[in-house]
Amino acid sequence: MTNYDDALKALERLVSDIYEDMNAGKIPKMSLEARNKYNINFDLRSGVWVLGDSKITRSAKKLDGAYTLLRTMYLLEFIKEMIEQSKSSTLREMYYISEGWNLAKFHTQDESNRLAEDIEIVTKYMREDFKLR
Amino acid sequence: MVIAEELAKKQRAISIAQFFEKNKQILGFDSLQKSLIMAVKESVDNALDACEEAEILPEIEVVLKNVGKDEYYLSVEDNGPGIIRKEIPKIFGQFLYGSKFFSMQQARGQQGIGISAVVLYSQITSGKPITVTSKTKESDVAYQIKMFIDTKENRAATVSEDVVIVSKEHGLKIEFYMKGKYVKGKQSIIEYLKNSAIVNPHAKIKFTDPDGSVIIFDRVTNKIPAPPKETKPHPLGLEIGDILELAKNTKHKTLTSFLSGEFSKVSNKIAAEICTMTKLDPGMDPSALKLVDAKNILESFKQTKLLPPSSESLSPIGENLIKKGLKNVLGSYKPSFYAIPVSRKPAIYHGNVFIVEAGMVYGGDLPKEEQVSIMRFANKVPLLYQAGACAITKAVSDMDWRKYGFEQKSGTGIPSGPAIVLVHVASTKVPFTSESKEAIAEVPEIIDEIKLALRDLARQIRTFLTKKEIKAKLSEKFFLVQKILPQIALKSATILNKPVPKLEPIITQIMNVVWIDEDIEESKDIVKVTVRVSNFTAEEKKFKLYADLPEGKVLEGSVDKDCKIDPENDSIEWEISIKSLEQKVLKFTLSNIIAGTYKESTYYVEGINPVYVVGAEPLPGDWNIEDLKAIIADDSEMEEDENDEL
């Protein structure tokens, strides 16, 4: 599937945003649609709930935000390697591999699952496009 | 008529001793456990009083032995001045015989009831006489008297009198047999002795319990507290009746000499002023004062400028010794904070001078969930019972502790938190709620003073907690900029195959402080201090840094040459000039430190906007700062709330 290259580009854009923030001397941050109960609307046409426009920001100014950004970097590097080497892994496998990510390791699989979901939302690609099953 | 005559025959006077024989609960002897504590308390209090008056460093030995079912042998021995032979029967065998009732000076004892009550309790419950062995400095031998109290006559009934040889130069030993029950924990003999040791840091108390194990509360100071002086009543707070009573009994022949002679802080000038104000003849006989005159005198006292009462008649513990005493006895809890104890200025209630002192320890191993323990003291005597009826408890409960970082239901009642509060009320006459002296009466003036002292302590706790919070937040940020941020930079650069971005400008944005912190290295009486000044702001900073040293002496040659040491040796001043993201290390060494007491030095800065500084306070009075614009981090962005997630 050619989709992988497009997905990879989307990922690199995400990394690039963070990198450019730092290069310009700004505190790096990542914005994505808020996934809370105040930010969902029922779409009558398609008959499903969709996310609204409200955004949340993960900034490296706070410890939690910085951890998430670092994990995101590790995850993106991992995905990039998988795409380049034509490999894939499950969410569970990814969680176990992340045990070796030093400071960026997750406490529970819920956290790593959620981060994978975050990346789907930011890039508007499905996680299967990132070789995550 | 006949019946009335019959009834009249039954009427008779009762002696005070008989009264207490039937009402021992009034004196605190209402349970077996408490009776034993009361006996120890009365004997030890007397020993401490005697030593204080004679200016002797007290050394007290308490021995308790179980000699039968619920029967105990108690001996209390001191190194006080001893009691001369002919006084012994009166002091131990007669109620309301004492030296302190009429005197206006601080003492543990007040009425001359306490020790006689112990003697009475002992003879009622054991049937055995007490033994008093006394050696005075003047006499070559010691006298040993065995005696009972003749309750009918309220006087001693001596059983035997011997001359014995003791090795001590002076001292007193009392031995009792009595019914009792020995317990440990709260409201116990150990608790009483432990608390006594806190407020009597100059005393050494040794206790041998019924199991034979020995507990020693050693002294932490060799300084004998200055004995309190006798004083006269201060006019403020007196009632009309007090003035009339004094006027009736005075030896002074004229009104002016009566006023200046019988009251504290009333000079001849003020006495003359009062005569003018009340239009009374300065030469009149004071015993001729009428009710209306007394009323007028009382009013004019309020209008004259009287000096506040002097504290000469009081013997407060003092801030330093409260801290030492708390550390000595509560050190095992390793409290993380000792508040600077508060000594209020002397105040008066009802013509009596009093001083409130208070101290507080916080954190460490103290239980977080439990109620704050309150240690109550009156004239250096621990109060263990009747907490609910006491002015100290009332003052603590009336205060809203929630704003100082404590838990408290609806802002009243005893707060919860890892803290111990000590409150000491010293007065020429402590208003106790009963003869057993277990609680201080809720006198508004006293409660107000206690509250002021407590508020001061609570504020210190709040400052300590805020400081701790700021430090915790900052060390989090330190970790962020030193560990996490460089990795984000490295990873993003690797993925994109680009050079690693420079992080300095980001670090200064995230931190934006000048951080001052110290490391303390202790060895015996020497403390080595290393101060790190780190500039995490974007600009170069120039300012003065002062280290305020709570104790010790700066060792010569241990500091950099360009700093200044205060002549009184309690502060060091540095001129700091530090570039962005630079760190400076300053060092100094202190000698003459009491081992284990050096917690931290206090740092002050001058010439820098204090909002940039963490780890130092603005120098008091340093308000001429050019740009006092508050720098508040922009936290307005919407944060992710985990609980709200779908």
Interface residues (C-beta under 8 A of the other chain):
Chain A: E12 V15 S16 I18 Y19 M22 N23 G25 K26 I27 P28 A34 R35 N36 K37 Y38 I40 S54 K55 I56 T57 R58 S59 A60 K61 K62 L63 A66 Y67 L69 L70 M73 Y74 L76 E77 K80 L103 A104
Chain B: E476 K477 F479 L480 K483 I484 L485 Q487 I488 A489 K491 S492 A493 T494 I495 L496 K498 P501 K502 L503 P505 I506 Q509 I510 A633 E637 M638 E639 E640 D641 D644 E645 L646
